[in-house]
Every structure is written in structure tokens, then in C-alpha cells.
Amino acid sequence: MTISSGSRRAVLRRGEDPVAVAGPVGEITLFVFGRGQVRELSFDGPAERIAALRAAKLGF
């Protein structure tokens, strides 16, 4: 998963067919920490990978 906010970019996991997540840093942080409700985020990549990411148990 690649995360992008403005000019900053971070790769959380490398691999084929990555999903890019873009949006405000605060919203990305909440998403990565497990908030299921997504606001102001965009996802780019293969549909099945996006669905898998959105269904994954994230957070601590």
C-alpha cells in the first residue's frame, strides 16, 4: 500500500498490484489505525485489492 498526502509518500508494503491511498494525513492515520468509515480518501489500484484492503483488520 502506498500512502500519499500532498508531496509526502510512504510505502507500507511492497508487492505486485499495489493500492495507493491518498488524502489528508489525519484521515489516512485514522484509516490505518482501524477506523472503518472513510472520509476524503481515494483508493487507486485493482478493485479486488482495494476491497481486500478496506476489509482488512487494521490497527492495534
N, CA, C and O atoms as CSV, one atom per row, in Angstrom:
chain,resi,resn,atom,element,x,y,z
A,1,MET,N,N,0.850,-1.164,0.000
A,1,MET,CA,C,0.000,0.000,0.000
A,1,MET,C,C,0.894,1.224,0.000
A,1,MET,O,O,1.846,1.318,0.775
A,2,THR,N,N,0.582,2.141,-0.860
A,2,THR,CA,C,1.286,3.412,-0.924
A,2,THR,C,C,0.361,4.487,-0.385
A,2,THR,O,O,-0.804,4.563,-0.774
A,3,ILE,N,N,0.872,5.306,0.496
A,3,ILE,CA,C,0.083,6.392,1.067
A,3,ILE,C,C,0.647,7.704,0.575
A,3,ILE,O,O,1.859,7.914,0.598
A,4,SER,N,N,-0.230,8.589,0.129
A,4,SER,CA,C,0.192,9.881,-0.390
A,4,SER,C,C,-0.648,10.990,0.216
A,4,SER,O,O,-1.876,10.911,0.242
A,5,SER,N,N,0.019,12.017,0.701
A,5,SER,CA,C,-0.664,13.194,1.223
A,5,SER,C,C,0.138,14.406,0.778
A,5,SER,O,O,1.211,14.684,1.312
A,6,GLY,N,N,-0.389,15.122,-0.198
A,6,GLY,CA,C,0.369,16.247,-0.738
A,6,GLY,C,C,1.622,15.744,-1.408
A,6,GLY,O,O,1.553,14.909,-2.310
A,7,SER,N,N,2.766,16.240,-0.981
A,7,SER,CA,C,4.026,15.820,-1.595
A,7,SER,C,C,4.691,14.684,-0.833
A,7,SER,O,O,5.764,14.230,-1.229
A,8,ARG,N,N,4.089,14.218,0.240
A,8,ARG,CA,C,4.672,13.129,1.020
A,8,ARG,C,C,4.114,11.793,0.548
A,8,ARG,O,O,2.950,11.682,0.165
A,9,ARG,N,N,4.974,10.788,0.587
A,9,ARG,CA,C,4.563,9.462,0.138
A,9,ARG,C,C,5.272,8.408,0.978
A,9,ARG,O,O,6.460,8.539,1.272
A,10,ALA,N,N,4.543,7.361,1.365
A,10,ALA,CA,C,5.118,6.266,2.141
A,10,ALA,C,C,4.622,4.949,1.581
A,10,ALA,O,O,3.460,4.832,1.194
A,11,VAL,N,N,5.492,3.963,1.535
A,11,VAL,CA,C,5.117,2.626,1.091
A,11,VAL,C,C,5.079,1.734,2.320
A,11,VAL,O,O,6.088,1.551,3.000
A,12,LEU,N,N,3.900,1.179,2.598
A,12,LEU,CA,C,3.752,0.326,3.770
A,12,LEU,C,C,4.041,-1.133,3.474
A,12,LEU,O,O,4.498,-1.878,4.341
A,13,ARG,N,N,3.772,-1.532,2.240
A,13,ARG,CA,C,4.041,-2.914,1.861
A,13,ARG,C,C,4.263,-2.960,0.359
A,13,ARG,O,O,3.415,-2.515,-0.415
A,14,ARG,N,N,5.380,-3.488,-0.043
A,14,ARG,CA,C,5.696,-3.596,-1.460
A,14,ARG,C,C,5.094,-4.871,-2.033
A,14,ARG,O,O,4.858,-5.839,-1.311
A,15,GLY,N,N,4.853,-4.860,-3.321
A,15,GLY,CA,C,4.347,-6.052,-3.970
A,15,GLY,C,C,3.723,-5.703,-5.303
A,15,GLY,O,O,3.691,-4.543,-5.713
A,16,GLU,N,N,3.231,-6.721,-5.965
A,16,GLU,CA,C,2.577,-6.510,-7.254
A,16,GLU,C,C,1.188,-5.937,-7.034
A,16,GLU,O,O,0.551,-6.201,-6.015
A,17,ASP,N,N,0.729,-5.162,-7.982
A,17,ASP,CA,C,-0.610,-4.573,-7.951
A,17,ASP,C,C,-0.895,-3.833,-6.645
A,17,ASP,O,O,-1.851,-4.171,-5.946
A,18,PRO,N,N,-0.082,-2.827,-6.302
A,18,PRO,CA,C,-0.303,-2.109,-5.046
A,18,PRO,C,C,-1.562,-1.254,-5.089
A,18,PRO,O,O,-2.077,-0.937,-6.161
A,19,VAL,N,N,-2.041,-0.891,-3.931
A,19,VAL,CA,C,-3.153,0.052,-3.796
A,19,VAL,C,C,-2.567,1.355,-3.264
A,19,VAL,O,O,-1.847,1.356,-2.265
A,20,ALA,N,N,-2.872,2.444,-3.922
A,20,ALA,CA,C,-2.436,3.761,-3.461
A,20,ALA,C,C,-3.603,4.413,-2.727
A,20,ALA,O,O,-4.732,4.428,-3.217
A,21,VAL,N,N,-3.314,4.949,-1.548
A,21,VAL,CA,C,-4.319,5.648,-0.750
A,21,VAL,C,C,-3.864,7.099,-0.642
A,21,VAL,O,O,-2.733,7.372,-0.239
A,22,ALA,N,N,-4.740,8.021,-1.001
A,22,ALA,CA,C,-4.394,9.439,-0.953
A,22,ALA,C,C,-5.447,10.203,-0.180
A,22,ALA,O,O,-6.634,9.883,-0.238
A,23,GLY,N,N,-4.999,11.219,0.548
A,23,GLY,CA,C,-5.918,12.056,1.299
A,23,GLY,C,C,-5.197,12.798,2.398
A,23,GLY,O,O,-3.972,12.736,2.502
A,24,PRO,N,N,-5.961,13.507,3.225
A,24,PRO,CA,C,-5.356,14.242,4.340
A,24,PRO,C,C,-4.676,13.289,5.328
A,24,PRO,O,O,-5.154,12.181,5.571
A,25,VAL,N,N,-3.564,13.738,5.884
A,25,VAL,CA,C,-2.777,12.901,6.792
A,25,VAL,C,C,-3.634,12.379,7.945
A,25,VAL,O,O,-3.544,11.200,8.288
A,26,GLY,N,N,-4.443,13.216,8.536
A,26,GLY,CA,C,-5.279,12.787,9.659
A,26,GLY,C,C,-6.235,11.674,9.283
A,26,GLY,O,O,-6.435,10.737,10.056
A,27,GLU,N,N,-6.827,11.766,8.103
A,27,GLU,CA,C,-7.763,10.728,7.648
A,27,GLU,C,C,-7.030,9.421,7.346
A,27,GLU,O,O,-7.528,8.341,7.665
A,28,ILE,N,N,-5.856,9.515,6.737
A,28,ILE,CA,C,-5.058,8.309,6.475
A,28,ILE,C,C,-4.669,7.652,7.794
A,28,ILE,O,O,-4.741,6.430,7.927
A,29,THR,N,N,-4.261,8.453,8.760
A,29,THR,CA,C,-3.876,7.917,10.069
A,29,THR,C,C,-5.038,7.175,10.716
A,29,THR,O,O,-4.866,6.066,11.223
A,30,LEU,N,N,-6.215,7.780,10.700
A,30,LEU,CA,C,-7.383,7.115,11.281
A,30,LEU,C,C,-7.711,5.821,10.547
A,30,LEU,O,O,-8.080,4.831,11.179
A,31,PHE,N,N,-7.581,5.815,9.227
A,31,PHE,CA,C,-7.839,4.605,8.441
A,31,PHE,C,C,-6.853,3.500,8.820
A,31,PHE,O,O,-7.254,2.362,9.063
A,32,VAL,N,N,-5.564,3.838,8.871
A,32,VAL,CA,C,-4.527,2.847,9.181
A,32,VAL,C,C,-4.692,2.304,10.603
A,32,VAL,O,O,-4.344,1.155,10.872
A,33,PHE,N,N,-5.217,3.122,11.505
A,33,PHE,CA,C,-5.432,2.672,12.879
A,33,PHE,C,C,-6.765,1.977,13.071
A,33,PHE,O,O,-7.151,1.669,14.199
A,34,GLY,N,N,-7.480,1.725,11.963
A,34,GLY,CA,C,-8.639,0.857,12.043
A,34,GLY,C,C,-10.002,1.497,11.922
A,34,GLY,O,O,-11.008,0.798,12.037
A,35,ARG,N,N,-10.080,2.800,11.695
A,35,ARG,CA,C,-11.407,3.387,11.532
A,35,ARG,C,C,-11.984,2.937,10.203
A,35,ARG,O,O,-11.387,3.179,9.154
A,36,GLY,N,N,-13.121,2.294,10.233
A,36,GLY,CA,C,-13.727,1.760,9.018
A,36,GLY,C,C,-14.396,2.798,8.145
A,36,GLY,O,O,-14.464,2.639,6.926
A,37,GLN,N,N,-14.891,3.861,8.758
A,37,GLN,CA,C,-15.567,4.896,7.991
A,37,GLN,C,C,-14.508,5.766,7.325
A,37,GLN,O,O,-13.652,6.339,8.000
A,38,VAL,N,N,-14.569,5.862,6.012
A,38,VAL,CA,C,-13.547,6.580,5.254
A,38,VAL,C,C,-14.111,7.906,4.760
A,38,VAL,O,O,-15.193,7.960,4.176
A,39,ARG,N,N,-13.356,8.975,5.007
A,39,ARG,CA,C,-13.733,10.302,4.526
A,39,ARG,C,C,-12.537,10.917,3.826
A,39,ARG,O,O,-11.409,10.825,4.312
A,40,GLU,N,N,-12.778,11.531,2.710
A,40,GLU,CA,C,-11.764,12.290,1.975
A,40,GLU,C,C,-10.556,11.456,1.544
A,40,GLU,O,O,-9.488,12.014,1.293
A,41,LEU,N,N,-10.703,10.148,1.455
A,41,LEU,CA,C,-9.615,9.296,0.985
A,41,LEU,C,C,-9.971,8.761,-0.391
A,41,LEU,O,O,-11.135,8.486,-0.684
A,42,SER,N,N,-8.959,8.617,-1.228
A,42,SER,CA,C,-9.170,7.973,-2.523
A,42,SER,C,C,-8.253,6.761,-2.598
A,42,SER,O,O,-7.135,6.769,-2.083
A,43,PHE,N,N,-8.751,5.729,-3.248
A,43,PHE,CA,C,-8.020,4.478,-3.406
A,43,PHE,C,C,-7.821,4.243,-4.897
A,43,PHE,O,O,-8.754,4.394,-5.686
A,44,ASP,N,N,-6.605,3.875,-5.279
A,44,ASP,CA,C,-6.306,3.617,-6.682
A,44,ASP,C,C,-5.563,2.292,-6.774
A,44,ASP,O,O,-4.559,2.083,-6.093
A,45,GLY,N,N,-6.059,1.407,-7.616
A,45,GLY,CA,C,-5.435,0.107,-7.799
A,45,GLY,C,C,-6.490,-0.876,-8.264
A,45,GLY,O,O,-7.629,-0.494,-8.531
A,46,PRO,N,N,-6.111,-2.145,-8.361
A,46,PRO,CA,C,-7.072,-3.171,-8.775
A,46,PRO,C,C,-8.237,-3.262,-7.790
A,46,PRO,O,O,-8.033,-3.234,-6.576
A,47,ALA,N,N,-9.448,-3.371,-8.312
A,47,ALA,CA,C,-10.655,-3.379,-7.482
A,47,ALA,C,C,-10.609,-4.443,-6.389
A,47,ALA,O,O,-11.018,-4.180,-5.258
A,48,GLU,N,N,-10.115,-5.645,-6.710
A,48,GLU,CA,C,-10.087,-6.706,-5.708
A,48,GLU,C,C,-9.088,-6.398,-4.595
A,48,GLU,O,O,-9.300,-6.790,-3.447
A,49,ARG,N,N,-8.009,-5.703,-4.924
A,49,ARG,CA,C,-7.025,-5.319,-3.901
A,49,ARG,C,C,-7.575,-4.212,-3.004
A,49,ARG,O,O,-7.347,-4.215,-1.795
A,50,ILE,N,N,-8.298,-3.270,-3.599
A,50,ILE,CA,C,-8.924,-2.204,-2.811
A,50,ILE,C,C,-9.938,-2.808,-1.854
A,50,ILE,O,O,-9.979,-2.443,-0.679
A,51,ALA,N,N,-10.751,-3.726,-2.346
A,51,ALA,CA,C,-11.756,-4.380,-1.494
A,51,ALA,C,C,-11.075,-5.137,-0.350
A,51,ALA,O,O,-11.546,-5.094,0.786
A,52,ALA,N,N,-9.981,-5.823,-0.642
A,52,ALA,CA,C,-9.266,-6.572,0.393
A,52,ALA,C,C,-8.685,-5.621,1.440
A,52,ALA,O,O,-8.746,-5.909,2.635
A,53,LEU,N,N,-8.124,-4.498,1.004
A,53,LEU,CA,C,-7.573,-3.524,1.946
A,53,LEU,C,C,-8.671,-2.947,2.831
A,53,LEU,O,O,-8.494,-2.829,4.044
A,54,ARG,N,N,-9.780,-2.596,2.243
A,54,ARG,CA,C,-10.874,-1.992,3.017
A,54,ARG,C,C,-11.506,-2.996,3.984
A,54,ARG,O,O,-12.073,-2.598,5.002
A,55,ALA,N,N,-11.413,-4.290,3.676
A,55,ALA,CA,C,-11.972,-5.327,4.547
A,55,ALA,C,C,-10.964,-5.825,5.591
A,55,ALA,O,O,-11.338,-6.526,6.532
A,56,ALA,N,N,-9.694,-5.465,5.424
A,56,ALA,CA,C,-8.644,-5.951,6.331
A,56,ALA,C,C,-8.812,-5.383,7.730
A,56,ALA,O,O,-9.305,-4.269,7.907
A,57,LYS,N,N,-8.395,-6.164,8.723
A,57,LYS,CA,C,-8.390,-5.689,10.101
A,57,LYS,C,C,-7.117,-4.880,10.286
A,57,LYS,O,O,-6.018,-5.432,10.340
A,58,LEU,N,N,-7.274,-3.581,10.381
A,58,LEU,CA,C,-6.144,-2.686,10.571
A,58,LEU,C,C,-6.145,-2.189,12.011
A,58,LEU,O,O,-7.137,-2.348,12.724
A,59,GLY,N,N,-5.063,-1.602,12.431
A,59,GLY,CA,C,-4.995,-1.030,13.771
A,59,GLY,C,C,-4.212,-1.908,14.724
A,59,GLY,O,O,-3.563,-2.877,14.329
A,60,PHE,N,N,-4.290,-1.549,15.962
A,60,PHE,CA,C,-3.548,-2.251,17.002
A,60,PHE,C,C,-4.494,-2.885,17.983
A,60,PHE,O,O,-4.055,-3.526,18.939
